[in-house]
Amino acid sequence: MGIVAPTNLNVLITGLSGTGKEHIARLIHEQSHRRDALFVSVDCGAISKDLARSEFFGHMKGSFTSAIQDKEGAFVFADGGTLFLDEIGNLPYEVQVQLLRAIQEQKIKPVRSNQEQRVDVRLIVATNEDLRQAISGKYFREDLYYRVNEFNICLPDLKERQEDIPLFAEYFLEQSNQELQKQVKGFAAQTLEIFMNYPWPGNIRQLKNEVRRSTLLAKGKYILPEDLTKEIRIGLHIETPALSKWQLQEANIIQTALRENGNNKSRAARQIGIDRKTLYNKIKTYNISPE
């Protein structure tokens, strides 16, 4: 990422949903010479075929029924900066033709306008689809693929790149402090240990939500394990990923009962409605440790 960021190469970021494609795109922008200009993000999956040209290139007043005034498109907003197109594989085929021309010529023409406008835009696109397969199925243009794929970054699941977890956690903490007007300084060592051992099935999106929530709940200067959701804390104690949803719920109930009863197993067993021997067996099965 550090190699391509200072260049003007168009970048294709691939990876499963939630792996942090937009975050990587923003980091590339922030490390480029365009950092002082805008980073404009467009969700291609949310654009209708009829309005796509207007969203990208703008339109003149009266171009269609709802066009009550002139509008500048994403290419103009991002002029001098970076335009991020998320889920580019969702663009209709005919819209891809218009996009290709704008990228090649660095010129755009708003809907119903007779004048072209030159733009200077660095393009970063992302997808969770296999664009090569989409090309074979005639859903994605091959020439557009090579135009946007001057440099490729493939993002694995978060659990496969543990070294990135503390970096993203600190980044999300900074964002959360600003958004929630908090002044949390960091994470307790045990909290980071939980983060490093949790499998993060929801990838970076789940990590961001967890940091945001725990920042809100934190009472001191550091985020403690008790500030985390039960799901994350149980994820540290239960080693096997083969547990069913029902088993996870049962483990959660047991851990809650133990905590509420000061780890007194007899009282916890009575609260749950099972005998003490059964409770011991389940604690062993689920590898539940006292909090």
C-alpha positions as CSV (number, residue, x, y, z in Angstrom):
1,M,0.0,0.0,0.0
2,G,2.8,2.4,0.9
3,I,4.4,1.8,-2.5
4,V,1.3,2.6,-4.6
5,A,-0.1,5.4,-2.5
6,P,2.2,8.2,-3.8
7,T,1.5,7.3,-7.5
8,N,-1.4,8.1,-9.7
9,L,-2.1,4.4,-10.5
10,N,-5.7,3.3,-10.4
11,V,-6.2,0.7,-7.7
12,L,-8.5,-2.3,-7.5
13,I,-9.1,-3.6,-4.0
14,T,-10.7,-7.0,-3.7
15,G,-11.9,-8.9,-0.6
16,L,-14.9,-10.3,1.2
17,S,-17.6,-8.0,2.6
18,G,-16.3,-6.2,5.8
19,T,-12.6,-6.7,5.2
20,G,-12.0,-2.9,5.2
21,K,-11.8,-2.1,1.5
22,E,-12.9,1.5,2.0
23,H,-10.6,2.0,4.9
24,I,-7.6,0.9,2.8
25,A,-8.8,3.2,0.0
26,R,-8.9,6.1,2.5
27,L,-5.4,5.3,3.8
28,I,-4.1,5.3,0.2
29,H,-5.6,8.7,-0.3
30,E,-4.2,10.0,3.0
31,Q,-0.7,8.9,2.0
32,S,-0.9,10.3,-1.5
33,H,0.0,13.8,-2.8
34,R,-3.8,14.3,-3.2
35,R,-4.4,14.2,0.6
36,D,-5.4,17.8,0.8
37,A,-8.2,17.3,-1.8
38,L,-11.4,15.4,-1.4
39,F,-11.9,11.7,-1.0
40,V,-15.3,11.0,-2.6
41,S,-17.0,7.6,-2.1
42,V,-19.7,6.2,-4.3
43,D,-21.6,3.0,-3.7
44,C,-22.2,1.6,-7.2
45,G,-24.7,-0.9,-5.9
46,A,-27.0,1.9,-4.8
47,I,-27.1,3.7,-8.1
48,S,-29.9,3.1,-10.6
49,K,-29.1,2.7,-14.3
50,D,-31.1,5.8,-15.1
51,L,-29.4,8.1,-12.7
52,A,-25.8,6.7,-12.9
53,R,-24.6,9.2,-15.5
54,S,-26.0,12.1,-13.4
55,E,-24.3,10.7,-10.2
56,F,-21.0,10.4,-11.9
57,F,-21.0,13.4,-14.3
58,G,-23.7,15.7,-13.0
59,H,-26.7,17.2,-14.9
60,M,-28.2,20.5,-16.1
61,K,-31.4,21.9,-14.8
62,G,-34.4,20.3,-16.5
63,S,-32.5,17.2,-17.7
64,F,-35.3,15.1,-16.2
65,T,-38.4,15.6,-14.0
66,S,-36.6,15.9,-10.7
67,A,-33.7,18.0,-12.0
68,I,-34.8,21.3,-10.6
69,Q,-31.2,22.7,-10.6
70,D,-27.8,22.1,-12.0
71,K,-25.9,19.4,-10.2
72,E,-22.2,18.5,-10.1
73,G,-21.3,14.8,-10.2
74,A,-18.8,12.7,-8.3
75,F,-16.0,13.2,-10.8
76,V,-16.2,17.0,-10.3
77,F,-16.4,16.7,-6.5
78,A,-13.3,14.5,-6.6
79,D,-11.4,16.8,-9.0
80,G,-7.8,16.9,-7.8
81,G,-8.5,14.2,-5.3
82,T,-9.6,10.5,-5.1
83,L,-12.8,8.9,-6.3
84,F,-13.6,5.6,-4.6
85,L,-16.1,3.4,-6.4
86,D,-17.3,0.6,-4.0
87,E,-18.7,-2.6,-5.4
88,I,-18.0,-1.6,-9.0
89,G,-19.1,-5.0,-10.2
90,N,-22.7,-3.9,-9.6
91,L,-22.6,-1.2,-12.3
92,P,-24.9,-1.9,-15.3
93,Y,-23.0,-2.8,-18.4
94,E,-24.0,0.3,-20.4
95,V,-22.9,2.6,-17.5
96,Q,-19.5,0.9,-17.6
97,V,-19.0,2.2,-21.1
98,Q,-19.5,5.8,-20.0
99,L,-17.3,5.3,-17.0
100,L,-14.5,3.9,-19.2
101,R,-14.5,6.9,-21.5
102,A,-14.4,9.3,-18.5
103,I,-11.4,7.5,-17.1
104,Q,-9.5,7.3,-20.4
105,E,-10.0,10.9,-21.4
106,Q,-10.2,12.5,-18.0
107,K,-13.2,14.5,-19.4
108,I,-16.8,14.4,-18.4
109,K,-20.0,15.9,-19.8
110,P,-23.0,16.5,-17.6
111,V,-26.4,15.3,-18.7
112,R,-27.9,17.7,-21.3
113,S,-24.7,19.8,-21.4
114,N,-22.9,20.6,-24.7
115,Q,-19.6,21.3,-23.0
116,E,-17.0,18.8,-21.7
117,Q,-15.1,19.5,-18.5
118,R,-11.6,18.2,-17.8
119,V,-11.1,16.5,-14.5
120,D,-8.0,15.2,-12.6
121,V,-9.2,12.2,-10.6
122,R,-7.3,9.3,-9.1
123,L,-9.5,6.2,-9.1
124,I,-9.7,3.5,-6.5
125,V,-12.4,0.8,-6.9
126,A,-13.4,-2.2,-4.8
127,T,-15.4,-5.3,-5.2
128,N,-16.2,-8.6,-3.4
129,E,-16.9,-10.3,-6.7
130,D,-14.6,-12.2,-9.1
131,L,-14.4,-9.7,-11.9
132,R,-12.7,-12.2,-14.2
133,Q,-15.7,-14.4,-13.9
134,A,-18.0,-11.5,-14.5
135,I,-16.0,-10.7,-17.7
136,S,-16.5,-14.3,-18.8
137,G,-20.2,-14.0,-18.2
138,K,-20.4,-10.7,-20.1
139,Y,-21.3,-8.8,-17.0
140,F,-18.2,-6.7,-16.8
141,R,-16.2,-5.0,-19.5
142,E,-12.7,-6.4,-19.9
143,D,-11.3,-3.1,-21.0
144,L,-12.7,-1.4,-18.0
145,Y,-11.2,-4.1,-15.8
146,Y,-7.7,-3.4,-17.1
147,R,-8.2,0.3,-16.8
148,V,-9.1,0.2,-13.1
149,N,-6.7,-2.7,-12.2
150,E,-3.4,-0.9,-12.7
151,F,-2.5,-2.1,-9.2
152,N,-4.3,-4.8,-7.2
153,I,-4.7,-5.2,-3.4
154,C,-6.3,-8.4,-2.2
155,L,-7.6,-8.2,1.4
156,P,-7.8,-11.5,3.4
157,D,-10.1,-12.0,6.3
158,L,-9.1,-10.1,9.4
159,K,-8.3,-13.3,11.3
160,E,-5.6,-14.0,8.7
161,R,-3.8,-10.7,9.4
162,Q,-3.7,-10.4,13.1
163,E,-0.9,-7.9,13.0
164,D,-3.4,-5.4,11.6
165,I,-5.9,-5.7,14.4
166,P,-4.2,-3.3,16.9
167,L,-3.7,-0.7,14.1
168,F,-7.3,-0.8,13.0
169,A,-8.5,-0.8,16.7
170,E,-6.5,2.4,17.4
171,Y,-7.7,4.0,14.2
172,F,-11.4,3.2,15.1
173,L,-10.8,4.4,18.7
174,E,-9.6,7.8,17.3
175,Q,-12.7,8.0,15.2
176,S,-15.0,7.0,18.0
177,N,-13.5,9.6,20.4
178,Q,-14.2,12.3,17.9
179,E,-17.7,11.1,17.2
180,L,-18.7,10.4,20.8
181,Q,-16.8,13.3,22.3
182,K,-14.8,10.9,24.6
183,Q,-11.2,10.9,25.6
184,V,-10.3,7.2,25.9
185,K,-6.6,6.8,25.5
186,G,-6.3,3.1,24.5
187,F,-6.9,-0.5,25.3
188,A,-6.0,-2.5,28.3
189,A,-3.5,-5.3,27.6
190,Q,-6.1,-8.0,28.3
191,T,-8.5,-6.3,25.9
192,L,-6.0,-6.4,23.1
193,E,-5.4,-10.1,23.9
194,I,-9.1,-10.7,23.4
195,F,-9.0,-8.8,20.1
196,M,-6.0,-10.8,18.9
197,N,-7.6,-14.2,19.8
198,Y,-11.2,-13.5,18.6
199,P,-11.9,-14.9,15.0
200,W,-13.8,-11.8,13.8
201,P,-16.4,-13.4,11.6
202,G,-17.7,-9.9,10.7
203,N,-14.2,-8.8,9.8
204,I,-13.2,-5.1,10.1
205,R,-16.8,-3.9,10.2
206,Q,-17.4,-6.0,13.3
207,L,-14.2,-4.7,14.9
208,K,-15.2,-1.1,14.2
209,N,-18.6,-1.6,15.8
210,E,-17.0,-3.3,18.8
211,V,-14.5,-0.4,19.4
212,R,-17.2,2.2,18.9
213,R,-19.5,0.6,21.4
214,S,-16.8,0.0,24.0
215,T,-15.6,3.5,23.6
216,L,-19.0,4.7,24.6
217,L,-19.2,2.4,27.6
218,A,-15.7,2.9,28.9
219,K,-15.7,4.6,32.3
220,G,-11.9,5.2,32.5
221,K,-9.0,6.1,30.3
222,Y,-8.7,2.6,28.8
223,I,-11.1,0.1,27.3
224,L,-11.3,-2.9,29.7
225,P,-12.6,-6.4,28.9
226,E,-15.8,-5.7,30.8
227,D,-16.5,-2.9,28.3
228,L,-16.7,-5.5,25.5
229,T,-19.8,-7.4,24.3
230,K,-20.3,-10.8,25.8
231,E,-19.9,-12.4,22.3
232,I,-16.3,-11.1,22.1
233,R,-15.4,-12.1,25.6
234,I,-16.9,-15.6,25.2
235,G,-15.0,-15.9,21.9
236,L,-11.7,-15.8,23.9
237,H,-12.8,-18.4,26.5
238,I,-14.2,-21.0,24.0
239,E,-11.5,-22.4,21.9
240,T,-13.4,-24.6,19.5
241,P,-15.2,-22.9,16.6
242,A,-17.5,-25.9,16.2
243,L,-20.0,-24.9,18.8
244,S,-23.6,-24.4,17.7
245,K,-25.5,-21.2,18.2
246,W,-27.5,-22.9,21.0
247,Q,-24.3,-24.0,22.7
248,L,-22.9,-20.4,22.5
249,Q,-26.1,-19.1,24.1
250,E,-25.8,-21.7,26.9
251,A,-22.2,-20.8,27.5
252,N,-23.2,-17.1,27.7
253,I,-25.9,-17.9,30.3
254,I,-23.5,-19.9,32.4
255,Q,-20.8,-17.2,32.3
256,T,-23.4,-14.5,33.2
257,A,-24.7,-16.6,36.1
258,L,-21.2,-17.1,37.5
259,R,-20.4,-13.5,37.3
260,E,-23.6,-12.4,39.0
261,N,-23.0,-14.9,41.8
262,G,-19.3,-14.0,42.4
263,N,-18.2,-17.3,40.7
264,N,-20.1,-19.3,43.4
265,K,-20.9,-22.4,41.4
266,S,-23.7,-23.7,43.7
267,R,-25.6,-20.4,43.6
268,A,-25.0,-20.1,39.8
269,A,-26.3,-23.7,39.3
270,R,-29.5,-22.9,41.3
271,Q,-30.0,-19.7,39.3
272,I,-29.8,-21.6,36.0
273,G,-31.8,-24.5,37.2
274,I,-29.3,-27.3,36.9
275,D,-27.4,-29.3,39.5
276,R,-23.8,-28.5,40.5
277,K,-22.2,-31.5,38.8
278,T,-23.9,-30.6,35.4
279,L,-22.6,-27.1,35.8
280,Y,-19.0,-28.3,36.3
281,N,-19.3,-30.5,33.2
282,K,-20.6,-27.6,31.1
283,I,-17.9,-25.3,32.4
284,K,-15.3,-27.9,31.4
285,T,-16.9,-28.5,28.0
286,Y,-17.1,-24.8,27.1
287,N,-13.7,-24.0,28.7
288,I,-15.3,-21.1,30.7
289,S,-12.8,-19.2,32.9
290,P,-13.7,-17.1,35.8
291,E,-13.8,-13.3,35.1
